[in-house]
Structure formats: C-alpha cells, structure tokens
Amino acid sequence: MRYLGIGLVFLALIASGLVGMYFAGSFDQSSGAISETVSVGQPAPDFELRDKDGGIYSLSSLRGKVVLVNFWATWCPPCRSEIPSMEELYKSYGKGNLELLAINVEPEGPSLMDDFSKEFPHSFPVLFDEDASVQQLYGVFKFPETFIVNKNGIIVERVIGAIDWTDPGALSYINGLMQE
C-alpha cells in the first residue's frame, strides 16, 4: 500500500511537469514532443498569414522595419485591454519604420472581427492563424504575447502579458530600435 502511494505521487509529479511544459510553450501539441521555442537574439521565424480581406503579410517582407508580432484572442481580457494603446502606437509610428502585426489565434477569428472591430476600432493589420501553425512555430501559449523584431529580423524582446504601448519606457525602447 505504501508503494502505491509513492507511485501515485511520482505519477502526479510527472503529470504536473508535463502540464507545466505545455503551458510554458515548450511542448509541441502536434507531435507531443518537447520542442525549443524561439528566443531573444534569434532570427524571427518567417511566416505568411492573411488578413480579413485576403491580403497576405509575411514577416520577411518587413525587413528594414521594427516589427511588433502580437499574438492575441478576442476572448482574452488582457489582450483586449492593450488594443487601445497598440492603436495609439500604430497611429503615431506605423507605416514608417514600425509595423504591428496582430495575429489572432482563434480558428473562427475572421468571423469574430466585425463585432470586435466595432468595440475596438483599429487601423493596424489583424492576421489570422486559424490552424495555429505560427503560434506553434513561435511557441506561444499565453496571451497576449508580443515579439519585438529589429530591422535585421532578430527578436530583441519577448513580452508576455499586456502592456501599455504608449508608456514612456516602451516608447523610448521602440524609438531606440527605430534609430538603429
């Protein structure tokens, strides 16, 4: 009986470790294998995604600009809370040396955008990762999560959670990257 209790504790520890790896973004859902995720200092993996109108965006086509790659979902309260400051940042700096790609990770994302856009008006591109391939490529399982990519295509920052993109510290950091 004592060994059964020890065995159950051991199995619980293994299970909690696997769950922890899954939510830390180091577990590949498709194969069930542990995989490495992208990290600061590495080249940002390229991708192509469509917007609601069918326009195609690729990360590699934005080389020479600072790019914020933001993973989000409409059901995520922190994601929703950072949309206004992202819009303000994009209106101030976008279409110059800064680009913002908001990647919606919901399979039904395009059908949700009309109502969402009424509640949260925005001018930055929203792209749809309906099959979660880019989400998995980047190892994202917490939302929102933003990768800041410099002009050379290198990930220079990984931000997990919502932030105020109009905060003086954030603006100073982004301005510095745009000046490089």
Secondary structure, 3 states (H helix, E strand, C coil): CHHHHHHHHHHHHHHHHHHHHHHCCCECCCCCCECCCCCCCCECCCCEEEECCCCEEECHHHCCCEEEEEEECCCCHHHHHHHHHHHHHHHHHECCCEEEEEEECCCCHHHHHHHHHHHCCCCCCEEECCCCHHHHHHCCCCCCEEEEECCCCEEEEEEECCCCCCCHHHHHHHHHHHHC
